[in-house]
Amino acid sequence: MEDFTGAYIERKRDTSALLALQSDHSIAIFHLGGIAIECRLKALIILYHNLHDWKHKSRKQGDDLFDTSIKNPSHRLIEAIQSMPILYDKAKMDTEFLQHLSNIINPLGISEPDYISLRYSSKTEQPLDGWQKSFNYVCGWLDQNMRFI
């Protein structure tokens, strides 16, 4: 299986390096930052359900999805959170987290392309302050709530 934890660390490092540059790389930052969060969530899903491969059955005793096949959520970050019911219940209680996650998914606004489709965008010079706050919040929230995994 892929090394999602390693990929998360590297994409987060890439995002930080781009943020430190004087020139604008907002589209690349939004794209790589979203991928970093996606990798983090996939690593947590694997840990949460004790998976050895996608589509294997959850081995998390007492969980709503126990003995259910767990599929790769692809780029669907909300679906990734939902596949960990205990974590999703925590997320639903934190509307700020869900808003920040929404900013990661659609950094240019809900009617604009998501973080994956942005790689085809020619838009440049997007404000980074709000997005960076969301990125830091989501990363921190996931770190803080690992104890529920």
Legacy VTK file of the C-alpha trace (Angstrom):
# vtk DataFile Version 3.0
C-alpha trace
ASCII
DATASET POLYDATA
POINTS 149 float
0.000 0.000 0.000
1.117 3.569 -0.600
3.043 5.455 2.073
0.381 8.069 2.785
2.058 9.264 5.980
5.334 9.858 4.170
3.506 11.542 1.295
1.660 13.791 3.768
4.934 14.879 5.372
6.566 15.594 2.008
3.587 17.427 0.475
3.246 19.498 3.656
6.948 20.337 3.379
6.493 21.242 -0.307
3.564 23.485 0.595
5.580 25.238 3.309
8.498 25.768 0.916
6.223 27.360 -1.679
4.611 29.572 0.962
8.075 30.855 1.950
8.901 32.054 -1.573
8.529 35.723 -2.418
6.817 35.025 -5.757
3.224 33.878 -5.976
2.574 30.167 -6.341
-0.920 30.113 -4.895
-2.413 27.580 -7.303
0.435 25.118 -6.664
0.129 25.773 -2.919
-3.618 25.114 -2.932
-3.135 21.969 -5.000
-0.254 20.488 -2.985
-1.789 21.520 0.331
-5.017 19.737 -0.579
-3.044 16.664 -1.567
-1.213 16.811 1.779
-4.540 16.787 3.658
-5.824 13.996 1.400
-2.759 11.871 2.186
-3.125 12.559 5.903
-6.753 11.444 5.845
-5.936 8.292 3.889
-3.193 7.419 6.382
-5.696 7.901 9.212
-8.305 5.708 7.474
-5.761 2.897 7.162
-4.834 3.233 10.824
-8.444 3.644 11.991
-9.698 0.519 10.222
-6.423 -1.441 10.499
-6.319 -1.981 6.731
-3.646 -3.759 4.712
-5.205 -2.753 1.412
-8.167 -0.782 0.094
-11.453 -2.656 -0.154
-10.478 -4.854 2.779
-12.961 -5.041 5.612
-12.652 -2.787 8.640
-11.214 -4.498 11.673
-12.170 -1.732 14.089
-14.217 -3.557 16.704
-17.335 -1.691 17.822
-17.243 0.766 14.926
-20.271 1.344 12.685
-18.215 0.187 9.689
-16.729 -2.933 11.332
-16.549 -5.803 8.828
-17.461 -3.454 5.953
-15.209 -3.049 2.913
-13.384 0.269 3.067
-12.656 1.896 -0.260
-10.151 4.552 -1.188
-11.996 7.898 -0.977
-9.902 9.264 -3.844
-9.959 13.093 -3.668
-13.206 13.299 -1.696
-12.056 14.689 1.641
-15.504 14.785 3.241
-16.035 11.148 2.303
-12.648 10.365 3.833
-13.710 11.879 7.178
-17.089 10.131 6.978
-15.372 6.761 6.592
-14.113 7.180 10.180
-17.399 7.533 12.102
-15.859 8.443 15.457
-13.729 11.169 13.862
-16.630 12.353 11.723
-18.811 12.769 14.822
-16.075 14.984 16.296
-15.861 16.951 13.033
-19.620 17.569 12.939
-19.378 19.175 16.371
-16.678 21.564 15.135
-18.224 23.713 12.416
-15.005 25.716 12.265
-13.134 22.558 11.242
-15.685 21.792 8.534
-15.453 25.367 7.206
-11.658 25.185 7.106
-11.820 21.813 5.366
-14.193 23.351 2.832
-11.588 26.083 2.202
-9.002 23.392 1.484
-11.348 21.570 -0.885
-12.423 24.726 -2.754
-9.763 27.375 -2.077
-11.136 29.827 -4.653
-14.748 29.464 -3.531
-17.451 26.844 -3.679
-18.337 27.554 -7.309
-14.700 27.263 -8.436
-12.668 24.127 -9.209
-11.598 21.961 -6.269
-7.980 21.590 -5.151
-7.379 18.767 -7.645
-8.867 20.509 -10.675
-6.975 23.711 -9.885
-3.907 22.204 -11.526
-5.538 23.167 -14.826
-6.272 26.738 -13.746
-4.499 29.734 -15.224
-5.538 31.996 -12.349
-2.663 33.460 -10.411
-2.067 35.672 -7.401
-4.785 34.399 -5.116
-4.797 35.535 -1.482
-3.102 32.995 0.751
-3.792 34.260 4.278
-7.224 32.674 4.743
-6.173 29.473 3.016
-3.025 29.140 5.114
-5.087 29.611 8.281
-7.414 26.825 7.087
-4.500 24.544 6.218
-2.921 25.017 9.640
-6.264 24.524 11.388
-7.061 21.284 9.549
-3.556 19.856 10.094
-3.682 20.777 13.784
-7.212 19.429 14.229
-6.269 16.093 12.685
-3.182 15.869 14.923
-5.215 16.695 18.037
-7.954 14.191 17.259
-5.723 11.229 16.427
-6.494 9.846 19.870
-9.953 8.933 18.513
-8.351 6.731 15.867
LINES 1 150
149 0 1 2 3 4 5 6 7 8 9 10 11 12 13 14 15 16 17 18 19 20 21 22 23 24 25 26 27 28 29 30 31 32 33 34 35 36 37 38 39 40 41 42 43 44 45 46 47 48 49 50 51 52 53 54 55 56 57 58 59 60 61 62 63 64 65 66 67 68 69 70 71 72 73 74 75 76 77 78 79 80 81 82 83 84 85 86 87 88 89 90 91 92 93 94 95 96 97 98 99 100 101 102 103 104 105 106 107 108 109 110 111 112 113 114 115 116 117 118 119 120 121 122 123 124 125 126 127 128 129 130 131 132 133 134 135 136 137 138 139 140 141 142 143 144 145 146 147 148
